[in-house]
Amino acid sequence: MRRSLRRGAAGGPWGRRFAAPALAFTGGVAAALAHPPFGLLPGVFGYALILTALDLPTPGPRRDWPAFARGWAAGTGYLLVSTMW
């Protein structure tokens, strides 16, 4: 475990574990910015980011919990921005 922590976040177990939920969270935030009062047109690509994050492969026998975490992260990012105003 010590060796994997020295490799950095991108190559270590934390980087692989949280890359897809972080992408889903970013997609949720971008999708929320596409709606009023912000109305940013590039925010429409947030939905594509969410679908990309959900489509990433999940290693291991349990595939339902990582998908749940990705959906939860996308919803949190979306609701965090959209209910702020």
C-alpha positions as CSV (number, residue, x, y, z in Angstrom):
1,M,0.0,0.0,0.0
2,R,2.8,2.4,0.7
3,R,4.2,1.9,-2.7
4,S,0.9,2.8,-4.4
5,L,0.6,6.0,-2.3
6,R,4.0,7.2,-3.6
7,R,3.0,7.0,-7.2
8,G,0.7,10.0,-6.9
9,A,-3.0,10.4,-7.2
10,A,-3.3,9.7,-10.9
11,G,-1.6,6.3,-10.8
12,G,-2.6,5.3,-7.3
13,P,-5.8,3.5,-6.1
14,W,-7.5,6.8,-5.2
15,G,-7.0,8.3,-8.7
16,R,-8.6,5.3,-10.4
17,R,-11.4,5.0,-7.8
18,F,-12.6,8.6,-7.9
19,A,-11.9,9.5,-11.6
20,A,-15.3,8.4,-12.9
21,P,-17.4,10.0,-10.0
22,A,-15.4,13.2,-10.4
23,L,-16.2,13.2,-14.1
24,A,-19.8,12.6,-13.3
25,F,-19.8,15.5,-10.8
26,T,-18.3,17.8,-13.3
27,G,-20.9,16.8,-15.9
28,G,-23.7,17.5,-13.4
29,V,-22.3,20.9,-12.7
30,A,-21.9,21.7,-16.4
31,A,-25.4,20.5,-17.1
32,A,-26.9,22.7,-14.4
33,L,-25.1,25.7,-15.9
34,A,-26.9,25.1,-19.2
35,H,-30.3,26.0,-17.5
36,P,-31.5,29.5,-16.5
37,P,-30.4,31.8,-14.9
38,F,-27.0,30.9,-16.2
39,G,-27.9,29.7,-19.7
40,L,-24.4,28.7,-20.8
41,L,-24.7,26.8,-24.1
42,P,-21.5,24.7,-23.6
43,G,-23.1,23.3,-20.4
44,V,-25.2,21.1,-22.6
45,F,-22.1,18.9,-23.0
46,G,-22.4,18.1,-19.3
47,Y,-25.0,15.5,-20.2
48,A,-22.4,13.9,-22.5
49,L,-19.9,13.9,-19.6
50,I,-22.4,12.1,-17.3
51,L,-23.1,9.4,-19.9
52,T,-19.4,9.0,-20.5
53,A,-18.8,8.6,-16.8
54,L,-21.6,6.0,-16.5
55,D,-20.2,4.1,-19.5
56,L,-16.6,3.7,-18.1
57,P,-15.7,0.2,-17.3
58,T,-15.8,-0.9,-13.7
59,P,-13.3,-3.6,-12.5
60,G,-14.3,-6.2,-10.0
61,P,-17.3,-8.4,-9.4
62,R,-19.6,-5.7,-7.9
63,R,-20.6,-3.3,-10.7
64,D,-23.7,-1.8,-9.1
65,W,-22.1,0.3,-6.3
66,P,-19.7,2.2,-8.6
67,A,-22.6,3.0,-11.0
68,F,-24.6,4.2,-8.0
69,A,-21.7,6.4,-6.9
70,R,-21.4,7.9,-10.3
71,G,-25.1,8.7,-10.5
72,W,-25.0,10.1,-7.0
73,A,-22.1,12.3,-7.9
74,A,-23.8,13.6,-11.1
75,G,-27.0,14.3,-9.2
76,T,-25.1,16.1,-6.4
77,G,-23.2,18.3,-8.8
78,Y,-26.4,19.1,-10.7
79,L,-28.5,19.9,-7.7
80,L,-25.7,21.8,-5.9
81,V,-25.7,24.4,-8.7
82,S,-29.4,24.3,-9.8
83,T,-30.9,24.8,-6.4
84,M,-28.4,27.5,-5.4
85,W,-30.4,30.3,-6.9
